[in-house]
Amino acid sequence: MHFFSEGAILLFSSLIVTFVCSRFINLDTKTVLFLHIGLFVIYILGRYITSGIEFTNIATKQEYKKELKVVVMKSAGFTAIFILVYPIISGAPASISEWLGVLGFST
């Protein structure tokens, strides 16, 4: 798992850049630290997802297309179930802005 060390180097580098920039720009400490931790986590997750570690048995284009279809169907199934079950658990949204919140958009 070299992703953690790469992420740590990226985090350290971005903290140094932020430290240098803080001499010229007034930055809120909590916001800066939150953004840097988010950067670290997103980098590690992004590298893990794009590396394909969990799909070591895919060697041909045909296997790739088959696995991609499975992943897309699972994602679509989860999304459909979520949209159908969410109103049952928390009540049906009454306005468009509440529906946008269900779909993940903040208003």
Secondary structure, DSSP 8 states (H G I E B T S, - for coil): -HHHHHHHHHHHHHHHHHHHHTTTS---HHHHHHHHHHHHHHHHHHHHHHHTTT-TT--SHHHHHHHHHHHHHHHHHHHHHHHHHHHHHH----SHHHHHHHTT---
